Amino acid sequence: MGKLYIAEYAQADHSTAKEPPLAEQTITYAGASVQCSNAFHGSTRLIRVHTDAICSIAIGGDPTATTNTRRMAANTTEYFGAESGQRIAAIANT
């Protein structure tokens, strides 16, 4: 079982997100796709995603992650463009 840590930002300044985040969420995932509980904030344009275990993620209006969607290695952090109302989903991968 892994955890996905999500921070939402309204904007970025060059290559860094402007702190503090608008919202933060954590989801716990395993062998089935799990979505974050709250849709992204109305001003969210950028999300920071950190995973502590290997997973695959999907971002969208009602996303479902599968082991064929974008993969993140354990203990990595990535930034993605996002929109208000979207969610992120994660599933364990190898």
Secondary structure, 3 states (H helix, E strand, C coil): CEEEEEEEECCEECCEECCCCCEEEEEEECCCCEECCCCCCCCCCEEEEEECCCEEEEEECCCCCCCCCCEECCCEEEEEECCCCCEEEEEECC
